[in-house]
């Protein structure tokens, strides 16, 4: 596996080693030993989630203020633009974001550590998104930040307004949100 460090050193782009020929392809989407050796992280994953979304659906920016979740995310159908936002108030990169195109074709994965907000927008007709998490979903601790917060300045590769959930439409700005201390 190849690890690329983003502008935010804790956020990683992971490229698995893919074996392919005329029959198709094979790759290990996750190997605990290789993950630890390549990243130096002793992360334990406890839950896997699978979502399917239509073109221009934007999910996020989500996080859990307690029971924070690290997420190793990938796309198995279609393409998304995926974003991690540093919400750790004492961090030198607080309020900064890193983004990557994830697709079934490029097979890249994105490591979004605990303490970060996470979101993605679907660029293809549909996208199926898988992610491993380091803690369980806890709806009572779920928080969100509005996707188009001007202080974040995320360069979403979309035209017009995305399709949002009711909760994402009313999410607060970063300066009004509860963040990690």
C-alpha positions in Angstrom: 0.0 0.0 0.0 1.1 3.5 -0.8 0.5 6.3 1.8 0.3 9.9 0.7 0.3 12.5 3.4 -2.1 15.5 2.7 -1.5 19.1 3.6 -2.9 18.1 7.0 -0.3 15.5 8.2 -2.9 13.4 10.1 -5.1 13.0 7.0 -3.9 10.3 4.6 -4.7 9.1 1.1 -4.2 5.3 0.9 -3.5 3.6 -2.4 -3.8 -0.2 -2.2 -1.7 -2.5 -4.3 -4.0 -3.8 -7.0 -3.4 -7.0 -9.0 -5.2 -7.0 -12.3 -5.3 -8.8 -15.6 -7.9 -9.6 -18.3 -10.1 -11.4 -15.7 -10.5 -8.4 -13.5 -8.6 -7.3 -10.3 -7.9 -8.2 -6.7 -6.7 -6.1 -3.8 -6.8 -6.2 0.0 -9.0 -3.3 1.0 -7.8 -3.6 4.5 -5.1 -5.5 6.3 -4.5 -4.6 10.0 -0.8 -5.6 10.0 -0.1 -3.7 6.8 -2.1 -0.7 8.0 -0.1 -0.5 11.2 3.3 -0.9 9.4 2.5 1.6 6.7 0.8 4.3 8.8 2.3 3.8 12.3 -1.3 3.8 13.6 -2.7 1.2 16.0 -6.2 1.9 14.9 -8.9 -0.6 15.7 -12.1 -0.6 13.6 -15.4 -1.6 15.2 -18.0 -0.8 12.5 -18.4 -0.8 8.7 -21.0 1.4 7.0 -22.3 1.3 3.4 -24.2 4.2 1.8 -25.6 4.8 -1.7 -26.3 8.3 -2.9 -27.4 9.9 -6.2 -25.6 12.6 -8.2 -25.1 15.9 -6.4 -26.0 14.5 -3.0 -23.7 16.1 -0.4 -23.5 14.4 3.0 -21.7 16.3 5.8 -19.8 17.8 7.3 -20.4 15.3 10.1 -18.6 14.3 13.3 -19.3 13.0 16.8 -18.3 15.3 19.6 -18.0 12.4 22.1 -17.1 8.9 20.9 -15.2 10.5 17.9 -14.9 8.3 14.9 -11.8 7.9 12.8 -13.0 6.8 9.3 -11.2 4.8 6.6 -13.4 5.6 3.5 -13.6 4.3 0.0 -15.9 4.2 -3.0 -17.0 0.9 -4.7 -19.4 2.3 -7.3 -19.1 5.7 -8.9 -17.1 8.8 -7.8 -17.2 11.3 -4.9 -15.2 14.3 -3.7 -14.4 13.5 -0.1 -13.4 16.1 2.5 -11.9 16.1 6.0 -11.9 19.3 8.2 -9.8 19.7 11.3 -12.0 20.5 14.2 -9.4 20.2 17.0 -9.3 23.7 18.4 -5.6 23.5 19.6 -4.4 22.1 16.2 -2.2 24.2 13.9 -4.5 23.2 11.1 -7.8 23.9 12.9 -10.4 24.9 10.3 -8.3 23.6 7.4 -9.6 21.0 5.0 -8.1 18.3 2.8 -10.0 16.7 -0.1 -9.6 13.9 -2.6 -11.5 12.3 -5.4 -12.4 8.7 -4.5 -13.8 6.4 -7.2 -14.4 2.7 -7.9 -11.8 3.2 -10.7 -8.9 4.7 -8.7 -9.6 2.5 -5.5 -8.0 5.2 -3.3 -9.0 5.3 0.3 -9.1 8.3 2.7 -8.1 8.3 6.3 -10.2 10.8 8.3 -8.9 10.8 11.9 -10.8 11.3 15.1 -11.3 15.1 15.7 -12.2 15.8 12.1 -15.5 16.6 10.3 -16.2 14.5 7.3 -18.3 15.0 4.2 -18.6 14.0 0.5 -20.4 15.0 -2.6 -21.4 12.5 -5.3 -20.0 13.3 -8.8 -21.2 10.3 -10.7 -24.8 9.2 -11.4 -24.7 7.2 -8.2 -22.0 6.3 -5.7 -21.7 3.5 -3.1 -19.5 4.5 -0.2 -17.9 2.2 2.4 -16.2 3.2 5.6 -14.7 1.6 8.6 -15.0 3.5 11.9 -13.0 3.4 15.1 -16.0 3.9 17.3 -19.7 3.1 17.2 -22.3 5.5 15.8 -23.8 7.6 18.7 -26.6 9.8 17.4 -26.8 11.7 20.6 -23.2 13.0 20.0 -23.6 13.7 16.3 -22.8 17.2 15.2 -22.5 18.9 11.8 -21.1 22.0 10.2 -22.7 23.6 7.1 -21.1 22.4 3.9 -20.5 25.9 2.4 -19.1 27.7 5.5 -17.2 30.7 4.0 -14.6 30.5 6.7 -13.7 26.9 5.6 -13.7 27.8 1.9 -14.1 24.2 0.7 -13.7 24.0 -3.1 -16.5 21.6 -3.8 -16.4 20.5 -7.5 -20.2 21.1 -8.1 -22.4 23.5 -9.9 -25.5 24.9 -8.2 -26.9 23.7 -5.0 -26.3 20.2 -3.8 -29.0 17.9 -2.5 -28.9 18.0 1.3 -30.7 16.3 4.2 -32.9 18.5 6.4 -30.3 18.3 9.2 -27.4 19.3 6.9 -29.4 22.3 5.5 -29.6 23.9 9.0 -26.1 22.9 10.3 -24.2 25.8 12.0 -21.1 27.6 10.8 -17.8 26.5 12.3 -17.6 29.5 14.5 -20.9 28.6 16.1 -20.3 24.8 16.3 -19.2 22.7 19.2 -15.7 21.4 18.4 -13.0 19.4 20.0 -10.8 21.2 22.6 
